[in-house]
Amino acid sequence: MSGISSKANAFGGLENRKKFNGILYTSEFDLNTYDALFRNADPQIGKWWQIDPKPNHAESPYAVMGNNPILKNDPLGDTVRTQGFTQTEILNNLAKAIKLVDKQKNPFSFDKKGDLKYSKKDYKKLSSEQKEVAKNIVGTIGDSKVFTIIKGDKNTVIQTKSDGSKLTLGDNDGAVTVISDNKNAPNNVNIFIDPTANFNAPELGIKSTDPTKPLDSPAWLVMMHEWGGHGYLKYVKNDPNQLGNTIGYENKVRSLHEMGKRDYDDVHIKPDY
């Protein structure tokens, strides 16, 4: 409020107009709001004036920074993007993953800027099993981080170590989810997928819970493992058991498709609840 602001207390010098997560403060007409790119935040009521242009179904579209502006930042809006993969490939993979049937419409689509969004109306028409798969993807759309789904091959560099050496996608068995090491984009989560990789290789520790059922791991399923599993659970939910729970999420996808379920391995250790 203006009466207890730094301006009122005369801290001296020019007033800092970007005190709230880098969003420009405006005092025109004594409104005392913060103007983000897409909407205005009112700190006196702790709400946005406009609804979220990319809403998260799990919270109010007027909620500012998930009601935690100290932890979260949303100066522009939030999004999922694609690099290398075409938008059609991503949408087809999502449609396949949530197993759209009959006349069900894909709740996911890309806007003119190339950002992924979803339709609440079409999402509500999904079955409970389909929603169990789709909700983790929706959660990444509604987060403050930027998720980028990147198509690569075994030589694609995913990170550069402090000593200058480079890690490639081949070093990570063809799929990995990492925070970007680009200093200009510290809030970006990169999901690398090599669609030509052999994800069924025994040396990866990918085994079935039922020895009588062969375990198929197509690239679209691996994408869901990385995106809806590690991406959502680690970087959105901050789940301390995200490694093991990612297998739990993958098995929800497998169950929807009546596929053999995957067992835990040395990396994806079953959580001890």
NORFENLIN-V371248 format. One record per backbone hydrogen bond with DSSP energy under -0.5 kcal/mol. CO is the residue of the C=O (numbers start at 0). NH is the residue of the N-H. E is the energy in kcal/mol with one decimal. If there is no record, write none. Layout:
# NORFENLIN-V371248
CO | NH | E
CO | NH | E
This chain:
# NORFENLIN-V371248
0 | 3 | -1.4
1 | 4 | -1.2
4 | 8 | -1.8
5 | 10 | -1.5
6 | 9 | -1.0
14 | 16 | -0.7
16 | 24 | -3.9
17 | 21 | -0.6
18 | 20 | -1.0
19 | 22 | -1.9
22 | 19 | -0.7
23 | 34 | -2.9
25 | 32 | -1.4
26 | 29 | -2.0
27 | 30 | -1.8
32 | 25 | -2.8
33 | 35 | -0.8
33 | 40 | -2.9
34 | 23 | -0.8
38 | 35 | -2.3
39 | 48 | -2.8
40 | 33 | -2.5
40 | 42 | -0.7
41 | 44 | -1.1
41 | 45 | -1.5
41 | 46 | -1.3
45 | 63 | -0.8
46 | 41 | -3.0
51 | 54 | -0.7
54 | 56 | -0.6
55 | 58 | -2.0
59 | 62 | -1.5
60 | 51 | -0.9
61 | 47 | -2.6
62 | 64 | -0.6
63 | 66 | -2.1
64 | 67 | -1.7
67 | 70 | -0.6
67 | 71 | -2.8
74 | 36 | -1.4
78 | 146 | -1.6
79 | 115 | -2.7
80 | 148 | -2.8
82 | 84 | -1.0
82 | 150 | -2.5
85 | 89 | -2.0
86 | 90 | -2.6
87 | 91 | -2.6
88 | 92 | -2.3
89 | 93 | -2.3
90 | 94 | -2.6
91 | 95 | -2.3
92 | 96 | -2.5
93 | 97 | -2.3
94 | 99 | -1.8
95 | 98 | -0.7
100 | 103 | -2.6
106 | 118 | -2.3
108 | 116 | -3.0
110 | 113 | -1.8
114 | 110 | -2.5
116 | 108 | -2.1
117 | 119 | -0.6
118 | 122 | -2.3
119 | 123 | -2.3
120 | 124 | -0.6
122 | 125 | -1.7
126 | 130 | -2.5
127 | 131 | -1.7
128 | 132 | -1.0
129 | 132 | -0.5
129 | 133 | -2.7
130 | 134 | -2.9
132 | 136 | -0.6
133 | 137 | -2.3
134 | 138 | -2.1
135 | 139 | -1.1
136 | 140 | -1.4
137 | 141 | -1.8
139 | 142 | -0.8
144 | 78 | -0.7
144 | 146 | -0.6
145 | 188 | -2.9
146 | 80 | -3.4
147 | 149 | -0.7
147 | 190 | -3.0
148 | 82 | -3.0
149 | 192 | -2.5
152 | 155 | -1.8
153 | 169 | -2.2
155 | 168 | -2.2
158 | 160 | -0.5
158 | 166 | -2.9
160 | 163 | -1.9
164 | 160 | -3.2
166 | 157 | -2.6
166 | 158 | -1.2
167 | 170 | -0.6
168 | 171 | -1.0
168 | 173 | -2.3
169 | 172 | -1.1
171 | 174 | -1.4
173 | 193 | -2.8
175 | 191 | -2.6
177 | 189 | -3.1
180 | 182 | -0.7
181 | 184 | -2.1
182 | 185 | -0.5
184 | 187 | -1.5
186 | 145 | -1.4
187 | 179 | -2.8
187 | 189 | -0.6
188 | 147 | -2.6
189 | 177 | -2.6
189 | 191 | -0.6
190 | 149 | -3.2
191 | 175 | -1.9
192 | 151 | -2.5
192 | 194 | -0.8
193 | 196 | -2.0
196 | 198 | -1.2
197 | 200 | -1.3
200 | 203 | -2.0
200 | 205 | -0.7
201 | 204 | -2.0
204 | 206 | -0.9
206 | 262 | -3.1
209 | 212 | -2.4
211 | 213 | -0.5
213 | 215 | -0.7
217 | 220 | -0.8
217 | 221 | -1.9
218 | 222 | -2.3
219 | 223 | -1.5
220 | 224 | -2.2
221 | 225 | -2.4
222 | 226 | -3.0
223 | 227 | -1.3
223 | 228 | -1.2
224 | 229 | -1.7
225 | 230 | -3.1
226 | 231 | -1.4
228 | 232 | -2.8
229 | 233 | -2.2
229 | 234 | -0.8
230 | 234 | -1.3
231 | 235 | -1.5
231 | 236 | -2.4
232 | 238 | -3.0
238 | 241 | -1.6
240 | 244 | -2.7
241 | 245 | -1.5
242 | 246 | -0.6
243 | 246 | -0.9
243 | 247 | -1.2
244 | 248 | -2.2
245 | 249 | -2.8
246 | 250 | -2.4
247 | 251 | -1.0
248 | 251 | -0.7
248 | 252 | -1.6
249 | 253 | -2.4
250 | 254 | -2.5
251 | 255 | -2.0
252 | 256 | -1.3
253 | 258 | -3.0
254 | 257 | -1.3
260 | 208 | -2.3
266 | 268 | -1.7
267 | 264 | -0.9
270 | 272 | -1.1
